[in-house]
Amino acid sequence: MSSPPAKRQRTEDAPITRSEIWKRDGSVVLQAANTRFRVHWSILEQSSTVFRYMQALSRPADQPSVDGCPVVEISADPRDVEQLLNALYIPTFLSQKALPLPTVGSLIRLGRKYQFKDLFDSAVARLTDEYPITLEDFDAVRG
């Protein structure tokens, strides 16, 4: 008799991990699920009206911090956050000829949710260019 499959570890019980996107001089730590990203408020707020408003809010005295940076919990998949931050921090990221569909999906989801207008518009344009809705346009792209 085989043993039952192992249960997935509950997210709130999983240890918090530090992502590879960890800027030493970052000014904010984003936490998505149990993954933390240390980045710059200025980078976030220059592209996102949501983060611009969020940064302007006063911070509660008991807000957690890491190395003097406030921890801001966001409800997003860490893989989506990683793709969004790659688009913001790596100059050549969006200039790639083709991006994997999950990456485009990440940019659309978080671009819409956090109002990264330029990233959202770019991802939607890329999606409609690479996956046209009419058969003639699809054949022209794939031809």
C-alpha positions in Angstrom: 0.0 0.0 0.0 1.4 3.4 -1.0 1.5 6.3 1.4 -0.8 9.2 0.7 0.7 12.2 -1.2 2.4 14.7 0.9 0.4 17.8 1.7 1.5 21.1 0.3 3.0 23.3 2.9 0.6 26.2 3.8 1.9 29.5 2.5 1.7 31.2 5.9 3.8 28.5 7.4 6.4 28.4 4.7 9.7 30.2 5.4 10.2 33.6 3.9 12.8 33.6 1.2 14.8 36.3 -0.4 14.5 36.5 -4.2 17.5 37.0 -6.5 16.1 40.5 -7.2 17.6 42.1 -4.1 19.1 45.6 -4.6 21.6 46.4 -1.9 20.6 50.1 -2.0 16.9 49.3 -2.4 14.4 51.4 -0.3 11.5 49.0 -0.1 11.0 45.3 0.3 8.0 43.9 -1.6 6.7 40.6 -0.2 4.6 38.4 -2.5 3.4 35.3 -0.7 6.6 34.2 1.1 9.1 35.8 -1.3 10.7 39.1 -0.7 12.2 41.5 -3.3 14.3 44.5 -2.3 13.9 47.3 -4.8 13.6 51.1 -5.1 10.4 53.1 -4.5 11.6 55.5 -7.2 11.6 52.8 -9.9 8.1 51.5 -8.8 6.5 54.9 -8.5 7.8 56.3 -11.8 5.9 53.6 -13.6 2.9 52.9 -11.4 0.3 55.2 -10.0 -0.7 52.7 -7.4 2.9 52.5 -6.0 3.1 56.3 -6.3 0.0 56.7 -4.0 1.2 53.8 -1.8 4.6 55.5 -1.2 2.9 58.8 -0.3 0.9 57.2 2.5 2.1 57.5 6.1 3.5 54.3 7.5 2.2 52.7 10.7 4.7 52.7 13.5 4.5 48.9 13.8 5.1 48.2 10.1 7.7 45.5 9.7 11.0 46.4 8.1 14.2 44.7 6.7 17.5 46.5 7.0 15.6 49.7 7.5 13.3 49.2 4.5 9.6 48.9 4.9 8.1 45.6 4.0 5.1 46.0 1.7 3.0 42.9 1.3 1.3 42.6 -2.1 -1.1 40.0 -3.3 0.6 38.6 -6.3 2.4 35.5 -7.4 6.1 35.8 -6.8 6.8 34.6 -10.4 4.7 37.5 -11.7 6.5 40.0 -9.5 9.9 38.7 -10.7 8.8 39.2 -14.4 7.5 42.6 -13.7 10.7 43.6 -11.9 12.8 42.2 -14.7 10.9 44.4 -17.1 11.6 47.4 -14.9 15.2 46.8 -14.1 16.7 45.1 -17.2 16.9 47.5 -20.1 16.9 44.8 -22.8 14.1 42.7 -21.2 11.3 44.1 -23.3 13.3 44.4 -26.4 13.5 40.7 -26.9 11.9 39.6 -30.1 9.6 37.2 -28.3 8.6 36.8 -24.7 7.2 33.6 -23.3 3.4 33.7 -23.0 3.5 33.3 -19.2 5.8 36.4 -19.0 3.4 38.4 -21.1 0.6 37.2 -18.8 2.5 38.4 -15.8 3.0 41.8 -17.2 -0.7 42.1 -18.1 -1.9 40.9 -14.7 0.4 43.1 -12.6 0.4 45.9 -15.1 -3.4 46.2 -14.8 -3.6 45.5 -11.1 -0.9 48.0 -10.0 -1.4 50.4 -13.0 1.9 50.0 -14.7 0.3 51.6 -17.8 3.3 51.4 -20.2 4.1 47.8 -19.3 0.5 46.8 -19.5 0.0 48.5 -22.9 3.3 47.0 -24.2 2.3 43.5 -23.1 -1.2 43.8 -24.6 0.3 45.0 -27.9 2.8 42.2 -27.9 0.0 39.7 -27.2 -2.2 40.9 -30.0 0.8 41.1 -32.4 2.0 37.6 -31.7 -1.5 36.0 -31.3 -3.9 37.8 -33.7 -7.6 37.1 -33.4 -8.4 36.5 -37.0 -7.2 33.6 -39.0 -5.9 35.8 -41.9 -3.8 37.8 -39.4 -2.6 34.7 -37.7 -1.5 33.1 -41.0 0.3 36.4 -41.9 2.3 36.4 -38.6 3.1 32.7 -38.8 3.6 32.6 -42.6 
